[in-house]
């Protein structure tokens, strides 16, 4: 008989709130497959506890497949396609765009639309993190390791993002991506052009694209919930014109269909999704 899959989820320590949305742990065994990592409002940091993270495609970029033992993926507006041999064991951290600057020392825009080796940013600390995670016998213990290591990484001396950009992101989150960008710009007292330039400089996405991703992420979370609504109900709840509109967004942003994407579970790290991110 095969081993049962393991999933765990935890919030980050209070000192890390606003920088890290949460932690997921996973250990799965099954047939080989492909997973579409869909766009979301957070950066994804993965540390493999066995095997590698095999990235075969990122949106808008060409090149050979790449393998990582630890990696971080930036905000993106298309699918990150990964292959696996059926055995996956690791932890995932959902970083906010502000967390990229505070923990990794660079704005989220420098990682947008790509996946980067964590060692290139953290050096020997990336390997030390993997060793400490592997040495912890339980998911709770591994999440405590993450709290401890990330607390050491936070540099409060680093300049934070412009408060207007933080407010813009917060308003897009609060409205589920449905706030018109012209209205958002007026709320901030900025022109749409200035808002777009400052927002993209920090996050790597335009405000309009960020709103689109945030709305799409909300739809995906509803579809992954324990008692998911129908596609038509999800489309209405998230403000799409109709089910066909949501289906087009899945093709354009996810490179797949909702049904096919849901069928990829439990082969994905974001199985243990936790509550709505902020």
Buried (B, 14 or more C-beta within 10 A) or exposed (E): EEEEBBBBBBBBBEEBEBBBBBBBBBBBBBEEBBBBBBBBBBBBBBBBBEBBBBBBBBBEEEEEEBBBBBBBBBBBBBBBBBBBEEEBBBBBBBBBBBBBBBBBEEBBBBBBBBBBBBBEBBEEBBBEBBEBBBEBEEBEEBBBBBBEBBEEBBEEEEEEBBEBBBBBBEBBBEBBBEBEBEEBBEBBEBEBEEBBEBBBEBBBBBBBBBBBBBBBBBBBBBBBEEEEBEBEEBBBEBBBEEBEEBBEBBEEBBBBEBEEBEEBEBBBBBBBBBEEBE
